[in-house]
Amino acid sequence: MRRALDRLANETFDLLIIGGGVTGACVARDASLRGLKVALIEKNDFAGATSAHNSKLVHGGLRYLRNFEFGLVRESLKERRIWQRIAPHLVHPLPFLVPIYGGGLRARATLRAGLTLYDLLSFDKGWLDDPAQRLPNHSWLNRNEALAAEPVMDRPGLEGALQYYDAQMYSPERLALECLIEADENGAAIANYVSGGKLLKRDERVEGCEARDDETGQVFDVRARATLIAAGPWADIFLEQTLGRSSAHKLMRSKGIHLLVPAITRKAALTIAAEGSHFFILPWHGHTLVGTTDTAFKNSPDDLGVSEKDISDFLAFINQNLPAAKLMRESVEYFYAGLRPLVDDGSGDTYGASRRAELVDHGKDDGLDGLFSAIGGKWTTSRDLAQSVVDAIVEKLAVSVADCETDEEPTAGGDIGRVADFLSAQRKEHTDLPTIEHLAHMYGARLPEMLAQADNRPELRQPIGGAGDIAAQIVFAVREEMALRLSDVVMRRTCMGQIGAPSKDALDSASRIMARELGWSEERRSREISELAPWFLTREAA
Ligand SMILES: Cc1cc2nc3c(=O)[nH]c(=O)nc-3n(C[C@H](O)[C@H](O)[C@H](O)COP(=O)(O)OP(=O)(O)OC[C@H]3O[C@@H](n4cnc5c(N)ncnc54)[C@H](O)[C@@H]3O)c2cc1C
């Protein structure tokens, strides 16, 4: 996959997508698989915003049952199974425990009723070829069983725990990237570090947008018969800036932070109910990810950050509701914030707001024919949202295309058969690579292609950073996965920066490999290293 700047500037596309988060990536995958001529531009790196900074769950959304959002839960559960099937290396089952403290039979019965409904709505959760991907129904663990499973739930009043299953992503960044790789293989013209600007309008028809390449400063027009704004939390702001007037469709932005701490559970995730909200304790790459908060965010999405107060408030809340965790500021190895782009229902209540997605046809609503926005939604339902978006665009363009195949077609690395067999074959073949399982999850069927970078350079099979990555991934990221900056490699193409700041040595080695591939000067190499520092620093709220 290479930056397709010439094509973007010189061809006319059926569809231009502005934004390379999971929404844009899924639309690009779907539209290109159906035979449309697709362009996608992303102002930073792919999946570098909301699509990276979330709870990494592919889930039905148990709590939405409380709002009677049965349709959304069913859709999410259906999509959960589809992701498990099309990307089995990156999406795996995760057991959850919900501890019950002192609520008595009534609390237990209410939750059980919800979980029974959740089981019923996911009636197809066993319809997967790989038995290891099939999710069981919920069950009850008495106090002793619950504590034996996860001692951190210990607290006076513990009666037991309900166990249910959802799924977790190994790397949301790579899953979104795989969708883009597939789109690229199907002819899409894609580039990161290209921002969309003024819309190109003829009469009241939108015919693409002005674009600026951040690498060179070059400005050019991208022409398309239909344009989709898939800019996540920037969507309404982008639209208003380019229209110069307000649009009927507004977003509420809700900030959610996550903290990475040393592992506090053995195997299961925990869902902890707390004062009208909840948080998750999630096993993640040998650590625990705790998330998330939910607070209205009024500033520009570009100013998002995590403050020391965010961390101390959240730690206090966690310790109050899960005292055995005994988390301290020193326990926090890494943190991040994401912004939920929620459809504004006028309530101002971000926790209660629906996570449903909305497709806006600005031809109908703002008199701008050929312009669409995809807003709101969840990672889990992004494939389904993309299908509706492409259906609407195909109808608008009045073209005949192939049927949608994204629910059957494996993602770029997804064609691996049964996960356990795939992992075992890789372990046998690569006995010199102690972290081969990690690599197998990261690349799936593309693993041989990545490892081939080290064919005549055995030094590239050496580990880099502390998260199981090897040097060959960096070469592969630059040559085949459009990594342009050190942050692309450290934060998204590999897991080097995902469990806390990598060591100086690791950054030095990674940047030297990139410098050799991209011809960086020594000055550029040091700048790339210093530009990574803010990822690991707190900042006070703007
Ligand atoms: C705290 C939190 C926890 C969550 N947990 C989960 C979860 O566990 N499971 C789940 O299913 N969902 C979860 N979500 C929701 C999910 O992450 C989002 O629905 C999803 O990532 C949205 O993707 P997107 O592509 O629409 O937005 P984004 O990922 O934000 O992508 C939009 C992209 O547009 C780009 N862009 C903006 N302006 C321009 C421009 N002018 N030109 C070019 N590009 C531009 C941005 O740089 C960005 O990369 C969570 C969200 C948050 C915030």
PDBQT file of the ligand as one rigid body, heavy atoms in Angstrom, charges set to zero:
ROOT
HETATM    1  C1  LIG A 601     -13.639   6.023  25.213  1.00  0.00    +0.000 C 
HETATM    2  C2  LIG A 601     -14.256   5.252  24.080  1.00  0.00    +0.000 A 
HETATM    3  C3  LIG A 601     -14.478   3.888  24.205  1.00  0.00    +0.000 A 
HETATM    4  C4  LIG A 601     -15.056   3.201  23.146  1.00  0.00    +0.000 A 
HETATM    5  N1  LIG A 601     -15.146   1.844  23.225  1.00  0.00    +0.000 NA
HETATM    6  C5  LIG A 601     -15.656   1.146  22.207  1.00  0.00    +0.000 A 
HETATM    7  C6  LIG A 601     -15.681  -0.259  22.242  1.00  0.00    +0.000 A 
HETATM    8  O1  LIG A 601     -15.148  -0.889  23.159  1.00  0.00    +0.000 OA
HETATM    9  N2  LIG A 601     -16.286  -0.907  21.219  1.00  0.00    +0.000 N 
HETATM   10  C7  LIG A 601     -16.860  -0.242  20.179  1.00  0.00    +0.000 A 
HETATM   11  O2  LIG A 601     -17.449  -0.894  19.323  1.00  0.00    +0.000 OA
HETATM   12  N3  LIG A 601     -16.803   1.095  20.070  1.00  0.00    +0.000 NA
HETATM   13  C8  LIG A 601     -16.197   1.806  21.045  1.00  0.00    +0.000 A 
HETATM   14  N4  LIG A 601     -16.076   3.153  20.957  1.00  0.00    +0.000 N 
HETATM   15  C9  LIG A 601     -16.581   3.827  19.750  1.00  0.00    +0.000 C 
HETATM   16  C10 LIG A 601     -15.626   3.698  18.565  1.00  0.00    +0.000 C 
HETATM   17  O3  LIG A 601     -14.276   3.835  18.950  1.00  0.00    +0.000 OA
HETATM   18  C11 LIG A 601     -15.988   4.755  17.518  1.00  0.00    +0.000 C 
HETATM   19  O4  LIG A 601     -17.350   4.610  17.187  1.00  0.00    +0.000 OA
HETATM   20  C12 LIG A 601     -15.198   4.617  16.232  1.00  0.00    +0.000 C 
HETATM   21  O5  LIG A 601     -13.819   4.475  16.471  1.00  0.00    +0.000 OA
HETATM   22  C13 LIG A 601     -15.445   5.847  15.366  1.00  0.00    +0.000 C 
HETATM   23  O6  LIG A 601     -14.637   5.740  14.213  1.00  0.00    +0.000 OA
HETATM   24  P1  LIG A 601     -14.606   6.895  13.143  1.00  0.00    +0.000 P 
HETATM   25  O7  LIG A 601     -13.827   6.396  12.012  1.00  0.00    +0.000 OA
HETATM   26  O8  LIG A 601     -15.988   7.356  12.880  1.00  0.00    +0.000 OA
HETATM   27  O9  LIG A 601     -13.863   8.098  13.889  1.00  0.00    +0.000 OA
HETATM   28  P2  LIG A 601     -12.283   8.330  14.084  1.00  0.00    +0.000 P 
HETATM   29  O10 LIG A 601     -11.584   7.091  14.445  1.00  0.00    +0.000 OA
HETATM   30  O11 LIG A 601     -12.140   9.490  14.991  1.00  0.00    +0.000 OA
HETATM   31  O12 LIG A 601     -11.791   8.708  12.635  1.00  0.00    +0.000 OA
HETATM   32  C14 LIG A 601     -12.054   9.950  12.037  1.00  0.00    +0.000 C 
HETATM   33  C15 LIG A 601     -10.811  10.322  11.250  1.00  0.00    +0.000 C 
HETATM   34  O13 LIG A 601     -11.083  11.464  10.445  1.00  0.00    +0.000 OA
HETATM   35  C16 LIG A 601      -9.879  12.185  10.343  1.00  0.00    +0.000 C 
HETATM   36  N5  LIG A 601     -10.185  13.537   9.899  1.00  0.00    +0.000 N 
HETATM   37  C17 LIG A 601     -10.824  14.513  10.588  1.00  0.00    +0.000 A 
HETATM   38  N6  LIG A 601     -10.911  15.628   9.843  1.00  0.00    +0.000 NA
HETATM   39  C18 LIG A 601     -10.327  15.349   8.655  1.00  0.00    +0.000 A 
HETATM   40  C19 LIG A 601     -10.091  16.106   7.476  1.00  0.00    +0.000 A 
HETATM   41  N7  LIG A 601     -10.466  17.381   7.371  1.00  0.00    +0.000 N 
HETATM   42  N8  LIG A 601      -9.442  15.518   6.443  1.00  0.00    +0.000 NA
HETATM   43  C20 LIG A 601      -9.016  14.225   6.528  1.00  0.00    +0.000 A 
HETATM   44  N9  LIG A 601      -9.217  13.474   7.634  1.00  0.00    +0.000 NA
HETATM   45  C21 LIG A 601      -9.867  14.031   8.680  1.00  0.00    +0.000 A 
HETATM   46  C22 LIG A 601      -9.308  12.119  11.750  1.00  0.00    +0.000 C 
HETATM   47  O14 LIG A 601      -7.915  12.385  11.756  1.00  0.00    +0.000 OA
HETATM   48  C23 LIG A 601      -9.642  10.693  12.146  1.00  0.00    +0.000 C 
HETATM   49  O15 LIG A 601      -8.578   9.791  11.919  1.00  0.00    +0.000 OA
HETATM   50  C24 LIG A 601     -15.468   3.877  21.980  1.00  0.00    +0.000 A 
HETATM   51  C25 LIG A 601     -15.221   5.247  21.855  1.00  0.00    +0.000 A 
HETATM   52  C26 LIG A 601     -14.590   5.922  22.875  1.00  0.00    +0.000 A 
HETATM   53  C27 LIG A 601     -14.254   7.363  22.708  1.00  0.00    +0.000 C 
ENDROOT
TORSDOF 0
